[in-house]
Amino acid sequence: MVLGFFIPIVMFKKLSGDLLLKMLLPVLLIRLISIFVMGPMPQDAYYFFYAQHPALSYFDHPPAIAYLLGGFTALLGKQVYVIKLADSLLTAGTVIALYQLSKRFYPGENSRKVILLFLSTLMVSILSLVSTPDTPLLFFWTLSLIALHDAIFASKKYSWIIAGILMGLAFDSKYTAVFIPGGVFLFLLLSASKRKFLLTIWPWLSLLLMILVSAPVIIWNMNNHFASFAFQGSQRIQAASAFALKPTYVLGLIGHQMALLIPVALIAIIWAVVRVFKIHSTHFKEIPVKTIFLLSFFLPIFLTFLLLSPIYWIKINWMMPAYITGVILAGAVIKEKWLKIQLALSLVVHVALLVEIIFYPFPIRSDDTWVGWKALAEKTALLAKRYQTDFVFSADSYKTAAELNLYSPEFVYGQNIIGEHALQFDFIGTNLNTLKGKDALFLDSDPHLSNGTSEESSKLHLYFEQVKELSPIIIEFQGRPVRKFHLFLCKGYRPPQKGLTTELLHN
């Protein structure tokens, strides 16, 4: 395991003596330590919840992350560190694949710069330590680009077949993978010397194979009234169509991306792209075909989300795939002194991250935290036994319920209990009518530790005959309160009259 995580080091050998390596090694070590000391993020728990309920696909996302976590936990046990180890090792695979891809563009020193730059980012830490569909997406995205490069530039026909399979696996990871075939055809249209491929069977066969490998996602959607496609597509299109300009969203996007990459890397990528167009527009030179290839997988996704940002909140991880070819472009322009600055900033950021993980000096006032979930599960189990309740549920989207399911031997329900849509909890075949007349404990997270009552409590009376508020659960860390959960004893459950899944699919 340690060998797998540190494999990228052998790629560097000597670059500027030992200084850059010495600056990078503590960052890699911090990531390794964090695997074992960091608690589960809600995303870890939720995608492990996927794995506990095997399916062709899932409501929020395709199934690759579930298969990854399910495979590792089946082999090594249901432990938090195993979940994070799965993410870390696959991310190490992405780094190795990126190095192989970069060598196809820069056979010398620049390839090492690419890997140094990539490994220094907070993006790699997120991919390594927080379970998201982006972890398998970037792995298969990078492998897809290697196969496409070999198919186009080395005229390896079988690489078109490999590329189709890998693009399908990328789509089985996250729907953002549609930008890969989009990038292929954009490149072939823009490149006069490679446009001939459009008249052959190979890119079309590759696209067909991608669709075939994506069959699990397509079949699941067909069997569930295209619920996932609708959730990911029409809902966001509807929100964007409101067209309310919000400049703060743009600032949020810029700030998040600077934090994700650490500023030097982001600036280097943008400067590399600007420099390409500046040089070739000034001197009327045709952009090199390999540069067009890199731009075709960077600009579409980067510009799409950048242009949407004034009217729609772009999440921090949505642009991640663009940076695979983005850092390769940056590798050709970044100077050694700026690499040193990037690595120094990265070291400071990661030391601060490790301090936060271990000592938690700045409590996070949201449910997106790794602290307190195991203690909550233990306290909840004792209270459920004390009050002799039949089930436990929560209603903060998926986070509390998923975390409790990670630690609890008994199933913990989501907000479909009180008639609200509950993401994947709506699609695991639960029959709420079997709970009719039973008693429950309801937990409502209060990230701000306020003195008020639960906002969800008013809804409880619609679904239970009796509702009584109990003393809240307070989670402490090193003697200070850091989490608060309102607690309610609910008796005589009355299930919703209409099935939530049916309602979701037809509204």
N, C-alpha and C positions, 0 to 999 in steps of 0.2 A: 504494500500500500504506500509506504513512504517513498519507495522507489518510483512508483507510478506518478506520485504527486510532484516529485522533483526531476522527472525525466527532462523537462524543458531546459534545465540548467546545462545539460551536456551540449545543447545547441550553441551555446555562447562562446565556449572556449575562452578566448581572450579578446575583449573589446575594451579599449582604453585601459589596458592593464587589468587590475582586479577591482578597481574602484566601483564601477557600475554593478558588478556582481555582488560586491559587498553591500551595496545599497539595496539591491533587490532581494538578497537572501533573507533578511529579516521580514520582508513582506510575505514571502512564501512560507516562512516559519509561522508567522501570525495566522495565516490561513489554515495551516496544518493544526495548530493548537486549537483554533476556533471550532474545528470539527468536533472536538471532544468536550469543550467547555461551554459552548453556546447551546441554549435551550431551543426548543422547536418554535419556529415562526408559525403563524396560522397557516401560511401557504404550505409549509412542510406537512402539517397535520391534514389539511384539506386534500392535497394530492395523494397522501397516503390513504385517506378515506376512499379516494378513487380506487386505489390498488386493492382495498379490502372488498370492493364490489366490482369484480372483473366484468368488463363490457367491451363491445366493439369500439365504442367511443363514449363521450360524456357531454353533458349539457354545456359547460363553459368552454371546454377545450377538447382537442383530440387526445388519444390515449397514450402517447409515448411516455409521458412523465409517469403515468400510473404503472406501465410495464417496467420502467426503470426501477422505481421504488419497490414494486412488488417483487421483482426478481432478486434485488439485493437483500430485502428483509426476509425473503423465503430462505435464502442461503445463510445469512449471518444473524438473523434474529430481529425482532421488533424493537429496535433501539433507535433513539434519536440520532446518535452518532453514525449509525448505519445509513440512515436517510441522507445525512449530509456527506457521508463518504461516497455514496452513489453519485451525488451531484458533483463532488470534487473530482472524482476519477474521470467522469465523462467530460468535465471541463478541461482536465489535463489532456484528454484525447483531442479536444477542440484546438488546444494550443499546438499540439504536435501537427495536426492537420493544417493549421494556419501556417506553420513553418514550412511544411511541404508545399503549400500553395504559393507562399511568398518566394520560395526558391525558384519557382517557374518564371518569376518576374525579375528577381534580383539574386543571382547565384552567389554573390559575395557578402560583404559586410552589411549591406542594407537589410538583408533578411534577419540578421541578428537584431538590428535596430527595431524592426517590426515587432519581434517577439518581446524585446525589452519594453517597448511602448505598450504593447497589449497586456503583458503581465503586470504592469504597474498600475493599471486602472482599477477603480472600484467596481467596475462592471464584472471583472473576473471574480472578485470576491463575492458579489451577489450571486453569480452563476454557480459558484462553488459551495455556498453556504445557505442558500435559500432555494427551496424547490419551486421551480416554475417551469412552464412549458418551453421557456427560452433556452434552458440548458440542453435538451435534446435538439431543439430547433437549430441552434448555432453549430452543434456538432454535425448534423446532417447537411446544413446549409454549406459549411466549409468543404465537406467531402463532395458535395454536389458540384461546387465550383472547380474543384480539382478535376473531377471527371469531365466536366464541360470544357475546361481548358485543354485537356488531353484530346478530347474529341475534335475540337476546332483547330487547335494549333499543331497537334501532333498527328492529325488525321487517323486517329485510332477509332475505327468504327464501333468496336465493342464498348468503347467508353460512353457512347450515346445510350447504350442499354443500361450501363451502370449508373449513368446520370439520371435516367428516368426512374430507376428504383430508388436512388437516394433522394430525389426530389419528392417522390411519394412518401418516403419516410419522414422527410422534413414537413410535409403537409400533415402527416399523422402526428406531428409534434405540435404544430401551431398553424393557424390559417394564414399567417403572414408569409408563409412559404409560397403563396401565389406570386410573390415578387420574383421568385427565381425563374420560372418560365417566362414571365414578363420581361425580365432582364435579358434572357437569352434572345428572344425575338427582337427586342429593342436593339441589342448589339448587332444581330445579323442584318437588320434593316439599315443601321448607321454605318456599318463597315462594308465598303465597296468590295474589298478583296474576299470577304467571307460570306457575302450575300448569296453566293451560289448554293450554300447549304440549304437554303429555303426551297430549292428546286429538287432536293433529294428527299428520300424517305426518312432519313435519320432523325432530324429534330422532331418530326411528327410522331415517329415511333417512340421517341423518348417521352414526348408529352402523353402519348397513350399509355405507356408503362407507368408514368406518374399517376395517372387516373386509376389504373388498375390497382396499384399499391395503396392508393388512398381509399380503396373500397370499404374498409371497416368504417371510416368516418361517413362515407356517403350512405352506406346501408343503414347505419344507426340513425342518420337524419331522415332517411326515407321511412324508417319504422316509427319515427317519433315526430312526424309532421314537420320535418326540417326545423325543429326547435332550436338547435344549436346555431345553424346558419342564420336563422332569424334573429337570435339573441345577439350574435356577433355583428351582424350586418345591418338589418333594418332598424334596430333600436338606435344604433349610433348614427345612421344616416338621418333618422328622424330628429335626433338631438342636434346634429350639425345643420340641418335644414332650417332650424329656427333662426340662424344667422344673426345672432346677437354678438356684436364685437366686444371682446373682452381682452384688452391689452395685457392685463395681468397674467393671462394664460400664456402669452408669448414669453413674458419674463420668467414664468414658471418653467416653461420648456427649456429655455436657455440655461437657467440656473441648475435644473436637474441634469441636463446633459454635461455641463461643466463639472458637476459633482461626480457624475457617473464615470467620466473619462479622466477626470482631474484636468485642470484648464489647459496645460501645455499640449496634451494629446489632442484635445478638441480643436485648439487653435492650429496645430500642425496639420490636421486633416483638412480643415477649411482652407488654410493657406495653400496646401498642395493642390486642391481642386481649383482655386482661384488662379494659381500660378499656371496650371495647364491651359486654361482659356486665355489668360493674359499673354502668354508667350506665343501661342498659336494664332491668336487674333492679330497681334502686333506684327508678326513676321509672316503671316499668311501661310503658315505651314499646316499640313494636315496632321491632326492628332494621331499619334501612333496607335495602331490597332489594339495593342495590349492595354494601352491606357483607356481606350474606349471600353474595353471589356470590364476593367475595374470600375469605371464610372457608371456602367450600365447596371451594376449591382449596388451602387452607393446612392446615386442621385435620385432614382425613382422613389425609394422608401424614405430617404432623408427629406426630400422636397415635399412629398405627399403630407407627411406629418407636420412639417414646418408651415406649410400653407394652410393646413387645417387648424393650427394652434390658435389663431385669433378668435375662432368660434367654437372650439372644442378642446376640452382638457386632455392633453396627450400624456399618457402615463410614461414613467421614466424608462421603462424597458422596451417600448415599442420600436425605438430606433436602433436597438442593439444589432440586428443583422447587417445594417448598413456599414457598421464599423469594421466588419471583417475585411472588406476591400478598402475601406477608408484608411485603416492603419497601414495597409500595404502602400497606398498612395503617399501617406505621410512618411514612410520609411525612406523615401527617396529625397526628402527635403529637410528633415529634421537634423539639426547640428548636434554635435556631442554635448556642447554646453547646455542646450535645452533639454537633452535627455537627462543630464545630471539634475537639472532643476525639477523635471518631472518625477524622477526617482526620489529626490529629497522630499518633495511634497507628498508623494505616495507613502513614503515611510512615516511621515508625521501623521497623515490621515489614518494609516493602519495601526499605528501605536495608539492613537486616540480611540480607534474602534475597539482594540483589544481591551483597553482600560474600561470602556463603556460596557463591553460584554461581561467582563469579570466583576467589576466593582459597581457598575450601574450608577455613576454619580449624577447622571441627568435622566431621571425617569421619563419614559416616553408616554405621553398622555394620549394614547390611542391603543387599540387592541393589536396593532402591528408591533408586537414586542415578543421577545423570547423568554420573558421573566414571569414566573408565578403560575404557570399552567399546571405543573405537576402538583404543587401545593393546593391549587384550586380543586383538582380532581380528587385528591385525598380528603379534603374537607367536605366536598360534595358527597362523596361516598358515605362518610360518617353521618351526615345529616339525612341522607336518603334512608339510611338504616334506622336512625333515631325516629323519624316521622313515618316510617313504614310506607313510603311512597312506592308506586309501581314503575314510574319512569321519570326521567329528567329531560328538560328541554331548555333551549335558549333561542333568542330571536335577534341576534346581531349579524344578519347575513349568514355566514358559515363559520365564523372564527371560533367562538366559544364552543359551539357544538363539535366542531372538528377536533379541537384540542382535547376536549373531554373524551371523545371517542378514541383518541390516540392512547390515552392512559387508562381508560375504563374498560373492564370486561363486559359491562352492560352497554347496550346501544343507547346513545344520547340523541335526542331528536332536535330538529331545526324548527324554523318559524312557520313551517306548514302546519304545525299543531294549532296555531291561532289564525289560520286562513291566509297566510302570506306566502308568496312564492319563495322557495327555499333552494334555488339552484339545483345542484345534483341530488340533494335530499328528496326532491320531487320525483326522481327517476330511478329509485332503487327498489321499487315494488312494495313500498310500505303501505299496509292497509290500516289507516288510522281508526277505522271502525272497531278494530280489535281492542282499542284502548278505551272504548266507551264505558263511562262510569268509573274509571280508575282515577287514582290520585297521583299528583305529580309535584316535583319541585321545579320552579322556574327561576333561572338565573338571568339577570340583566346586567351586563357590564357597564360600569360607570368610570370611564378612563380619567375623568377630571376629579374624581373623588369628591363630588359635590354633596351637599347636605339635603338636596331635594329627593323626591321620590322617583321611581322608574317611570319613564315616558310610556312604556309598553303596558303598564299595570292596568290602565283603563280597558284595554282589549281583553284582558284575561276573563272578565266577568261575562263576556259573550260566549265563552267556551267552557266555563267551569261553573258549577253550582255554588261553590264557596271559594273565596280567595282571601288569604290572610298573609299580610306582610310580616316576615320574620326579620331578625337582626341580620344586617348585611354580612357578607363574607369579606374580611379584610386580609389581604395578602401583604406580608411584610418582607422586606429585604434588608438584612443587616440591622434589624431593629426599627426600621422606619416603614410606614405604610406606603405601598407603591401601587396597589391595585384594589379596586372595590367592586363588589358584585351585589346588587340588590337581590334579595331572596324572597320567594313567595311560595307558600304552601297552597296548592290548588287541588280542590276536591270535586269529584264528580265530573269527569271530562265529557264534553259534548262535541263530537267531531264536526268539522264543517259539513254542510249539507251537500256541497258540490265538490267533486274531486279537484284538487288543485292542479294536477297535471292536465286534466281536460280543459280546465279554465285557462291555463297558461297557453295551451296550444291553439285555442280558438279565439282568444282576445287579441 
